[in-house]
């Protein structure tokens, strides 16, 4: 805002406005680079999980701000059109600055908030399929353990009954003799 107020001409203001958007695009590039690194880490986790567990159907959700980047480009194109309008050269500087902030900067803030929400939500969603699969596997293992315990208990009961029957048979043979 200070740079806009310090501009001596409309051309200087246009340059400052474009500089603002260039800085925002640079920030989005940095976020995309960081996201690609995070995606590689998540892909490595999935790959290890797939090789250990043989769960090839699981796919990670990648972090993407493509819609927000498109929106930022659309907004910058809108700024270029705004700067080419003849009335911009005849409008008072403070009115142009207010218009820029009320229109463009507000929309950029909304885009940034969307990116922040995506960045906050992504870590949980990226590993969610692995966690769900692990929970399903745990549940299945617990059911198998319960079935094995039940079978072991049934086998023990059968052995006890078998030994009781054998004792009764021996007793009956003794009585017969």
Backbone as a ProteinNet text record, in pm:
[ID]
protein_1_A
[PRIMARY]
XXXXXXXXXXXXXXXXXXXXXXXXXXXXXXXXXXXXXXXXXXXXXXXXXXXXXXXXXXXXXXXXXXXXXXXXXXXXXXXXXXXXXXXXXXXXXXXXXXXXXXXXXXXXXXXXXXXXXXXXXXXXXXXXXXXXXXXXXXXXXXXXXXXXXXXXXXXXXXXXXXXXXXXXXXXXXXXXX
[TERTIARY]
84.3	0	88.3	196.2	288.7	350.8	387.1	444.6	345.3	218.4	116.9	104.6	106.4	97.5	222.5	337.5	462.3	479.2	393.1	403	365.8	444.1	419.7	322.9	306.6	222.4	137.4	45.7	-38	46.4	149.1	238.7	312.3	355.9	422	328	202.3	103	77.6	67.5	46.8	163	283.4	402.5	396.8	356.9	347.8	240.4	127.9	21.2	68.3	138	191.6	298.2	376.3	477.8	412.5	298.1	223.2	181.1	126.7	83.2	201.6	311.9	432.2	480.3	474.5	514.6	420.4	290.4	193.8	218.4	244.9	272.7	399.6	498.4	622.5	592.6	508.3	469.8	398.5	311.6	239.9	335.4	437.2	539.2	614.2	647.9	716.8	630.1	501.9	409.7	401.7	395.7	388.6	514.9	631	756.3	757.2	715.9	708.5	607.3	496.8	393.9	446.1	526	582.6	675.6	751.5	837.5	753.6	647.4	558.8	491.8	451.4	390.3	488.4	614.6	715.8	730.8	726.7	737	616.9	499.8	379	383	428.9	438.9	536.6	645.1	741.1	677.8	597.7	527.4	432.2	357.7	264.9	340.8	453.1	530	580.6	629.8	678.3	562.4	451.4	333.5	288.1	287.3	243.8	336.7	466.8	560.6	555.8	533.3	525.7	395.3	286.4	153.2	91.2	146.7	92.3	-47.8	-56.5	-183.1	-165.9	-162.5	-134.6	-252.7	-368.3	-485.2	-488.4	-407.4	-407.6	-327.9	-387.3	-321.4	-325.4	-212.9	-212	-285.3	-338.4	-401.6	-293.6	-271.4	-166.8	-217.5	-122.9	-154.8	-156	-263.7	-274.5	-341.1	-278	-339.5	-360.4	-377.4	-398.1	-519.5	-633.7	-747.8	-718	-645.8	-612.8	-514.3	-420	-325.3	-398.6	-494.7	-574.5	-653.3	-708.5	-785.3	-695.7	-572.6	-478.1	-442.4	-424	-395.8	-514.1	-635.5	-755.5	-764.1	-731.2	-736.8	-631	-514.5	-408.9	-450.1	-512.7	-561.9	-666.5	-748.1	-849.5	-781.2	-670.3	-593.7	-534.3	-481.8	-424	-531	-650.2	-760	-796	-796.8	-828.2	-725.7	-598.4	-491.4	-492.5	-552.6	-557.9	-676.4	-765.3	-882.8	-840.9	-892.3	-855.8	-894.4	-1002.1	-1045	-945.2	-858.5	-757.8	-661.9	-633.6	-540.9	-601.4	-733.2	-800.5	-855.8	-843.6	-899.4	-794.4	-841.3	-752	-679.7	-557.1	-470.8	-533.8	-587.5	-643.5	-763.7	-840.6	-956.3	-907.3	-802.1	-744.6	-688	-620.2	-562.1	-672.7	-777.1	-889.1	-955.4	-973.1	-1033.6	-945.9	-815.4	-722.7	-733.2	-733.5	-740	-876.4	-982.3	-1116.4	-1153.1	-1092.3	-1124.3	-1020.1	-898.8	-795.9	-733.7	-696	-628.9	-725	-849.2	-948.3	-962.5	-968.3	-980.7	-855.1	-738.2	-614	-613.8	-662	-670.8	-762.9	-873.7	-964.6	-895.4	-819.4	-745.9	-643.5	-574.7	-476.9	-544.9	-661.9	-735.2	-772.2	-808.8	-838.7	-714.3	-599.7	-474	-442.7	-462.6	-437.1	-527.9	-655.8	-748	-703.5	-664.3	-617.1	-491.6	-401.6	-277.7	-306	-406.9	-442.6	-512.4	-592.7	-671.6	-590.4	-496.3	-425.4	-351.4	-276.7	-201.3	-289.1	-404.5	-494	-550.9	-589	-649.3	-548.1	-422.4	-320.4	-294.7	-295.3	-265.5	-391	-506	-631.8	-653.1	-630.6	-649.8	-560.6	-437.3	-348.6	-401.8	-447.5	-499.2	-625.7	-713.7	-835.5	-802	-707.9	-667.9	-606.4	-522.3	-459.8	-565.5	-664.6	-771.8	-854.7	-881.6	-955	-875.9	-745.4	-660.4	-655.7	-648.9	-647.8	-777	-889.2	-1019	-1026.4	-978.4	-981.4	-891.5	-775	-684.7	-747.5	-812.4	-878.1	-988.6	-1064.1	-1167.8	-1106	-994	-926.9	-873.4	-818.4	-769.4	-886	-998.4	-1115.8	-1163.2	-1164	-1204.1	-1107.3	-977.8	-878.3	-894.7	-920.2	-942.4	-1066.1	-1169.3	-1292.5	-1266.7	-1190.2	-1158.2	-1071.5	-977.4	-891.5	-974.7	-1067.6	-1155.4	-1242	-1294.8	-1376.5	-1293.2	-1169.5	-1080.6	-1050.8	-1024.9	-1000.5	-1122.7	-1239.8	-1363	-1382	-1352.8	-1366.2	-1269.2	-1147.3	-1048	-1092.1	-1149.4	-1199	-1311.4	-1405.9	-1515.9	-1463.4	-1363.5	-1305.3	-1242	-1169.6	-1107.3	-1213.3	-1322.5	-1431.4	-1498.8	-1522.9	-1582.5	-1490.2	-1362.1	-1266.9	-1267.9	-1277	-1282.6	-1410.8	-1523.1	-1649.6	-1641.8	-1577.8	-1563.1	-1477.6	-1368.3	-1281.7	-1357.7	-1435.9	-1513.9	-1618.6	-1682.1	-1781.9	-1715.8	-1599.9	-1525.8	-1490.4	-1452.4	-1420.4	-1540.7	-1655.6	-1777.7	-1816.5	-1797.6	-1830.1	-1740.9	-1615.5	-1522.4	-1563.6
-118.7	0	124.3	116.2	228.9	253.7	143.6	157.1	220.9	186	247.2	396.6	433.3	575.6	652	584.2	649.7	661.2	594.6	601.6	740.8	791.4	925.4	927	810.3	808.7	681.9	679.2	561.8	444.3	472.3	366.7	305.6	387.7	338.4	254.7	297.5	220.5	85.9	88.5	-36	-131.4	-75.9	-157.8	-219.3	-141	-190.3	-298.2	-278.9	-379.6	-509.8	-498.6	-618.6	-684.8	-604.9	-658.2	-738.8	-690.6	-762.5	-900.7	-904.6	-1032.6	-1123.8	-1066.6	-1147.7	-1211	-1134.5	-1188.9	-1301	-1283.7	-1388	-1513.6	-1497	-1612.9	-1683.9	-1608.4	-1667.7	-1748.5	-1695.3	-1768.9	-1899.1	-1893.6	-2014.1	-2115.8	-2066.6	-2157.9	-2226.1	-2149.5	-2206.7	-2311	-2280.6	-2376	-2502.8	-2486.7	-2602.5	-2687.6	-2623.8	-2697.3	-2774.3	-2709.8	-2777.5	-2892	-2869.2	-2972.8	-3093.8	-3069	-3180.1	-3263.9	-3198.9	-3272.4	-3354.9	-3293.9	-3365.8	-3483.1	-3462.8	-3571.1	-3686.4	-3654.9	-3759.8	-3839.7	-3770.1	-3840.2	-3932.2	-3883.9	-3964.6	-4083.1	-4059.3	-4168.1	-4275	-4233.1	-4329.4	-4410.7	-4346.6	-4417.3	-4520.6	-4479.9	-4572	-4687.5	-4656	-4760.2	-4863.1	-4815	-4907.7	-4991.4	-4928.4	-4997.9	-5103.1	-5064.6	-5157.7	-5277.5	-5254.2	-5365.8	-5455.4	-5398	-5476.8	-5554.1	-5493.5	-5549.4	-5604.4	-5568.1	-5609.7	-5550.8	-5420.6	-5348.8	-5250.3	-5299.8	-5216	-5129.7	-5152.2	-5074.2	-4936.9	-4915.9	-4789	-4683.6	-4565.7	-4456.6	-4331.3	-4258.3	-4136.4	-4021.6	-3932.5	-3810.8	-3703.6	-3645.7	-3545.5	-3408.1	-3326.5	-3188.7	-3104.8	-3035.6	-2957.3	-2823.3	-2719.3	-2586.3	-2533.1	-2624.1	-2585.8	-2492.7	-2523.5	-2431.7	-2290.7	-2283.6	-2152.8	-2077.2	-2149.7	-2085.3	-2033.2	-2110.7	-2064.7	-1939.4	-1940.6	-1825	-1702.2	-1720.3	-1609.1	-1555.7	-1644.5	-1600.5	-1524.3	-1574.9	-1506.6	-1366.4	-1356.8	-1228.8	-1132.4	-1186.9	-1100.5	-1051.9	-1137.1	-1095.1	-984.8	-998.2	-896	-763	-772.4	-652.1	-586.6	-667.4	-612.7	-535.8	-592.3	-522.1	-393.2	-400.1	-282.6	-171.7	-211	-112.3	-50.4	-115.9	-64.7	29.2	37.2	122.6	269.9	349.9	492.9	566	523.1	596.7	581	480.3	463.2	582.1	637.4	749.6	879.8	882.7	1005.7	997.5	882.2	864.3	899.8	955.4	995.5	872.5	894.6	786.6	711.5	779.9	713.2	625.9	668.9	589.3	462	474	356.3	258.2	311.7	225.9	153.1	224.2	160.5	54.7	86.6	-10.3	-135.5	-114.4	-227.7	-315.9	-254.5	-333.5	-397.9	-324.2	-378.3	-486.2	-483.1	-580.9	-691.8	-653.9	-753.7	-815.4	-732.9	-785	-871.4	-831.4	-912.1	-1049.9	-1052.6	-1181.5	-1266.9	-1203.4	-1278.1	-1337.2	-1261.8	-1315	-1436.9	-1430.4	-1545.4	-1667.6	-1644.9	-1754.6	-1811.5	-1723.8	-1769.2	-1851.1	-1810.8	-1886.6	-2025.2	-2033.9	-2165.1	-2254	-2195.9	-2272.4	-2317.5	-2230	-2264.8	-2378.6	-2373.1	-2481.3	-2613	-2607.2	-2727.7	-2782.3	-2693.2	-2736	-2794.4	-2745.3	-2798.8	-2933.5	-2949.6	-3071.3	-3184.9	-3151.2	-3251.4	-3357.2	-3322.3	-3427.6	-3541.3	-3507.3	-3611.4	-3694.9	-3628	-3699.1	-3781.7	-3738.4	-3809.9	-3948.7	-3960.2	-4089	-4164.1	-4104.4	-4167.2	-4305.8	-4327.5	-4463.1	-4567.1	-4528.7	-4622.8	-4655	-4551.6	-4573.4	-4658.3	-4632.1	-4712.4	-4857.8	-4877.9	-5013.2	-5084.5	-5013.8	-5073.5	-5109.4	-5023.4	-5053	-5173.5	-5182.1	-5298.6	-5426.6	-5419.7	-5536.3	-5574.8	-5474.8	-5500.5	-5568.5	-5518	-5575.9	-5721.8	-5746	-5883	-5974.4	-5926.3	-6006.4	-6034.4	-5933.3	-5954.1	-6059.2	-6056.4	-6157.3	-6296.2	-6304.5	-6433.2	-6485.1	-6396.4	-6436.7	-6485.9	-6416.7	-6459.1	-6596.1	-6617	-6748.7	-6858.1	-6827.4	-6926.4	-6959.8	-6858.1	-6882.5	-6969.4	-6938.9	-7017.1	-7162.2	-7180.1	-7316	-7388.4	-7316.4	-7377.4	-7417.7	-7331.8	-7363.2	-7484.8	-7488.6	-7601.8	-7729.8	-7717.7	-7834.6	-7882.2	-7789.9	-7827.3	-7896.2	-7837.5	-7898.3	-8038.3	-8054.9	-8187.1	-8286.1	-8241.6	-8331	-8369.9	-8274.5	-8305.8	-8407.1	-8384.1	-8479.4	-8616	-8615.3	-8741	-8817	-8746.8	-8816.9	-8864.3	-8788.2	-8831.4	-8955.6	-8954	-9070.8	-9192.2	-9170.7	-9281.6	-9336.9	-9246	-9291.1	-9369.4	-9324.6	-9396.9	-9532.9	-9535.3	-9663.5	-9757.9	-9709.1	-9792.5	-9841	-9751.9	-9789.5	-9894.6	-9874.7	-9971.1	-10105.4	-10104.7	-10231.3	-10298.1	-10216.9	-10271.7	-10336.3	-10273.8	-10329.2	-10454.9	-10455.6	-10573.8	-10692	-10663.5	-10770.6	-10820.9
0	0	0	75.7	80.8	-56.7	-125.4	-259.3	-355.9	-341.8	-428.5	-399.6	-271.9	-235.6	-281.3	-280.3	-319.4	-469.7	-546	-692.3	-739.8	-834.8	-885.4	-1002.2	-1064.2	-1184	-1185.8	-1279	-1298.2	-1344.2	-1423.4	-1470.2	-1351.1	-1257.5	-1136.5	-1052.5	-1043.5	-967.7	-1035.5	-1168.6	-1242.5	-1219.4	-1220.6	-1195.8	-1055.4	-956.8	-818.7	-805.8	-873.4	-870.2	-934.1	-1046.2	-1111.9	-1025.2	-955.7	-865.5	-752.3	-704	-600.2	-651	-773.2	-828.3	-858.5	-902.1	-926.6	-795.9	-687.8	-557.1	-514.3	-540	-503.5	-586.6	-715.6	-801.2	-755.4	-712.5	-660.9	-534.6	-447.4	-326.3	-361.4	-460.7	-502.2	-563.9	-635.4	-688.5	-574.4	-471.8	-355.2	-285.6	-272.1	-210.1	-293.3	-425.1	-513.6	-501.9	-493.1	-476.8	-345.5	-238.6	-108.2	-112.3	-180.9	-191.7	-268.2	-371	-446.6	-358.7	-272.4	-178.7	-81.4	-31.1	60.8	-9.8	-134.3	-211.7	-231	-253.3	-268.4	-139	-25.3	102.9	122.9	93.6	108.2	11.6	-111.2	-208.7	-159.3	-95.2	-39.6	72.8	155.7	263.5	202.6	101.7	34.5	-29.8	-94.5	-162.2	-61.3	50.4	154	207.9	231.1	280.9	180.1	51.8	-52.7	-62.6	-50.6	-62.5	61	178.9	302.2	312	275.2	297.5	169.1	54.7	-73.8	-95.9	-73.5	-92.2	-207.2	-327.9	-443.9	-486.1	-431.6	-469.7	-401.9	-301.4	-229	-305.4	-319.2	-390.8	-303.9	-295.9	-214.2	-282.3	-202.1	-253.4	-257.7	-372.8	-386.2	-343.7	-300.9	-262.5	-389.3	-413.9	-536.4	-508.6	-561.2	-555.4	-697.2	-790.3	-930.6	-945.4	-882.3	-898.8	-846.2	-736.6	-679.7	-769.5	-829.4	-921.1	-1044.6	-1094.6	-1209.5	-1172.7	-1052.4	-1006.3	-994.7	-946.1	-936.3	-1075.3	-1172.1	-1310.1	-1367.9	-1340.3	-1388.7	-1328.9	-1201.8	-1132.4	-1187.2	-1218.8	-1275.5	-1414.1	-1492.5	-1624.5	-1609.3	-1506.9	-1477.7	-1440.8	-1368.1	-1331.5	-1455.8	-1547	-1670.5	-1747.9	-1756.3	-1825.2	-1752.3	-1619.3	-1537.9	-1562.8	-1569.1	-1587.6	-1727.6	-1824	-1961.9	-1986	-1891.1	-1908.9	-1902.5	-1991.9	-1993.7	-1865.1	-1801	-1680.5	-1566.2	-1575	-1470.7	-1468.6	-1585	-1593.3	-1542.3	-1529.3	-1487.2	-1345.8	-1283.6	-1150.1	-1045.8	-936.6	-827.7	-769.2	-727.5	-679	-561.2	-464.4	-346.1	-382.8	-480.4	-524.9	-594	-675.9	-741.7	-639.6	-540.3	-436.6	-361.3	-324.1	-253.8	-341.4	-469	-560.4	-571.7	-584.5	-594.5	-469.9	-353.3	-229.5	-210.2	-239.1	-217.4	-318.5	-433.8	-536.8	-542.8	-575.2	-604.8	-479.3	-386.2	-266	-184.3	-176	-102.8	-167.8	-301.2	-369.8	-352.1	-352.4	-329.6	-189	-93.7	44.2	50.2	-21.7	-24.8	-86.7	-191.6	-255.1	-156.6	-85.4	14	124.1	165.4	266.9	215.8	88.2	29.7	30.5	-3.5	-2.1	139.6	235.4	375.3	421.9	384.6	420	357.1	231.3	162.2	229.5	266	331.9	469.9	537.6	669	658.3	556	538.6	475.1	389.3	310.4	392.9	497.3	568	619.5	673.6	723.8	609.5	501.8	389.6	310.4	310.8	234	291.1	421.5	485.4	528.9	508.6	549.8	489.6	359.1	305.6	374.2	406.2	476.5	615.5	684.3	820	815.7	719.7	708.4	675.7	584.9	548.1	668.4	741.8	860.4	965.2	982.8	1078.3	1033.9	903.3	851.6	874.3	847.4	868	1015.7	1102.8	1246.9	1290.1	1239.1	1274	1227.6	1103.7	1052.9	1137.3	1176.8	1260.5	1397.4	1454.4	1583.1	1571.7	1461.9	1439.8	1424.7	1352.8	1336.1	1469.2	1550.8	1683.2	1768.5	1764.1	1840.5	1793.4	1660.5	1607.1	1650.9	1648.5	1692.7	1840.8	1921.5	2064.9	2086.4	2008.7	2017.9	1977.6	1868.6	1823.5	1927.3	1986.2	2088.7	2209.3	2246.3	2358.9	2326.4	2203.9	2160.8	2159.5	2112.4	2109.5	2251.4	2344.3	2484.3	2543.6	2516.3	2568.4	2510.2	2381.1	2317.5	2379.2	2409.6	2471.7	2611.8	2685	2819.8	2809.9	2714.8	2696.6	2653.3	2567.4	2519.9	2635.4	2721	2835.1	2934.4	2951.6	3039.7	2983.1	2850.1	2786.5	2797.1	2778.3	2789.5	2932.3	3030	3169	3194	3136.2	3152.3	3083.5	2964.4	2893.6	2977	3030.8	3114.6	3238.6	3295.7	3414.6	3377.4	3261.5	3216.7	3186.2	3124.5	3101.2	3232.6	3329.5	3461.9	3524.7	3511.3	3567.5	3494.4	3362.5	3285.4	3325.8	3345	3385.2	3521.2
[MASK]
+++++++++++++++++++++++++++++++++++++++++++++++++++++++++++++++++++++++++++++++++++++++++++++++++++++++++++++++++++++++++++++++++++++++++++++++++++++++++++++++++++++++++++++++++

